[in-house]
Structures are given as structure tokens and as C-alpha cells.
Amino acid sequence: MVAFQLLTFVLGIVILIVLHELGHFIAARSLNVEVEEFGLGFPPRVTRLFRAWGTDFTLNAIPLGGFVRPKGENDSTVAGGLAAASPWVRLVVLVAGPLTNIMIGVLLGAILFYNLGKPVTNKVLIDQVADNSPAAQAGIRPGDLIVGVNGNTIDSQQKLQQIINQNLETKIILIYQRGGQTFSTTLTPRANPPEGEGAMGIRMTNPRQPISLGEAFTAGISTTYDNIRGILTIPVRMAQGQASPEEGRLVGYRGMFEIYQQVFNPLWFFMAISISLGVINLLPFPALDGGRILMTLPEILFHRRIPQNYENAINLIGFAVLLILLIYINVQDFVNPIVLPK
């Protein structure tokens, strides 16, 4: 099981990296910029896998990402190269990779919502029942719909939780539906349940109903927007004490794999990772796409280009810092493993 999870995890991450670089590649080739190398991992090169469309597709030694090396990337004197192209061409090529990841996030979100349907938030469905819990002893089963408690209609998880919290150690009358029939039972919510269990010993969710393809894409766009906003605002929320340092911690491959092992649906995980990959690459840090994009703006806005030797030096330093940071993050996953909620 773990071996299969590891295989699908590695395959999924590789696909997301390839798609990111493919975005750069397609944009460059579409704008008549030759691409000399399409690399998986960072140099030194291990082997050339094959050559196509005038490009070497290579496997490299440091498995922490990937890259596309356009012709004349750092030399504006190379005719037909990226650095010699107009700032608008460079901007499109640089944006294409992160934008591809964000679009993949929307697509995965749409697929996920189309397959799962949308939650019916005014109904409460029992997802799990703990053994020997009050709910289990009262005959409650996964798949039951809770419709009433002590004469109160239940139209949200929050309302059920509120009523239960008000009646700890007090016998309650629970009304539920199963197979189209309505039943009632009694149980006593616990004030001090075992760790990992609630007062009744249930895990709640909402039933889901099918949605159209258009609604699924709308949900995918909305979820992608929420993910992007969450990534960009987490430093502010941490500063305000609304998010813990653990929540804002960067994780490497081991940390991501541990999270992957606990997610309810792999599509959700890869959607979030793809969006994160797109957003992080747009950050204005040297060597990242966002840093290179930032260096094209003076030429677009003021028609004055940053000298090529300065730009190359900044990107080289940025790449070295980025590589050290990636190694540090991945080492931290082993030295100080992430703590996942139970």
C-alpha cells in the first residue's frame, strides 16, 4: 500500500513539474524562441533521454524540480534567443509555466467536484461511527441522515454540534432517516469522550448531489481562488496569530508525502500542489519566474532594460539561495518532521 502511494505520489509530482515546464516550452516555441534543453531535476546532467524539435530532453542529478533552457536565455546578443526577444515575448514565456499549473489546478478541481458533486449543506450525513460509542449503541450507522434532535430540526452541522454541546451527559432523542424511512432513538452524549472521538462518537459530513460540468468548473475556479488567497495571506494571518507556525511551514517531499497519505482524495492533493507550484513560482524572487518577470517590467514600463550582466548575476545568486533553501526544507522534514492533525 505504501509502495503504491509512493509511486503515485512521485508520478503525480513529476507530471506537475513536467506540465509547468511544458507551459514554458510551448509558449517559447509558439513565439519562435528555440529551446535547447528540457530538464527533469537540476544539473549536473545524468543523461539525455531523447532529442526532439531541436531540444534535448534530459534527466538531471538533483531531483528538486525541473527547467527549460531556451536558446540565448542569458545572452541578449544571441539572435533568435529569449534574452534578445521583446520584453512582451519574455513575459509570456515566463508567465506560461505558473499559469499552466494554476489552470491544471482549476481542471483538477472541476474533475473532483464533477465526480463528487456539491455538498447539500442543509443536511447532515453520518460518515463514520466509532465502535462502542453512544451513537453505535443507539443503532446509528454510516449513511444515516440526522434530521432532528429533541424536537429541533437539524439543518446544518453547526446546529447539531451546538445542541449536542448543550446536552452533554443528558439523554437526547435523535431523529434520523435511513433508506427513505424515519426512525428515532435515544442516546447520551459524553462530556469526556476518548481522544479522537466526539461526544456522540460520529464524524459528520454533508450528502452530495450531482452537478453540471459548468457548475464543476465554476467550483474549480472558486476553489483555486480560495487556495491562492490562502497562500498569499498566510504570512499576514501568522503575524496576527490567526495561523500557527506549523500551518505556515514550508514542507519538502517527505512532508508532502506524509500529507498525501492522509488526504481523502489524491486529486485534491495534486490540485493544491499544482496551485501552490504556480503561485510560488510567481513570487518576485530572483531565479523564480516571478523574479525574472519583475526584471522585464522596467523595459515594458520605462523602455529601459536592466543590464544583462546585472540580471544574470542576480539570477545566479537567487538560484544558489533557492537551491540551499530547497535542500534545507527537505532536510527539515527528517530532522523536525511535520505534525499532522489526527
WOCOR-V756089 format. One record per helix or strand. SS is the DSSP state (H for helix, E for strand). FROM is the first residue (numbers start at 1). TO is the last residue. Records with the same first field share a line. If there is no record, write none. Layout:
SS=FROM-TO / FROM-TO
This chain:
H=2-30 / 87-116 / 134-137 / 157-165 / 213-239 / 253-262 / 266-281 / 289-302 / 308-335
E=35-52 / 55-70 / 118-119 / 124-129 / 145-149 / 152-153 / 171-178 / 181-188 / 202-205 / 208-209
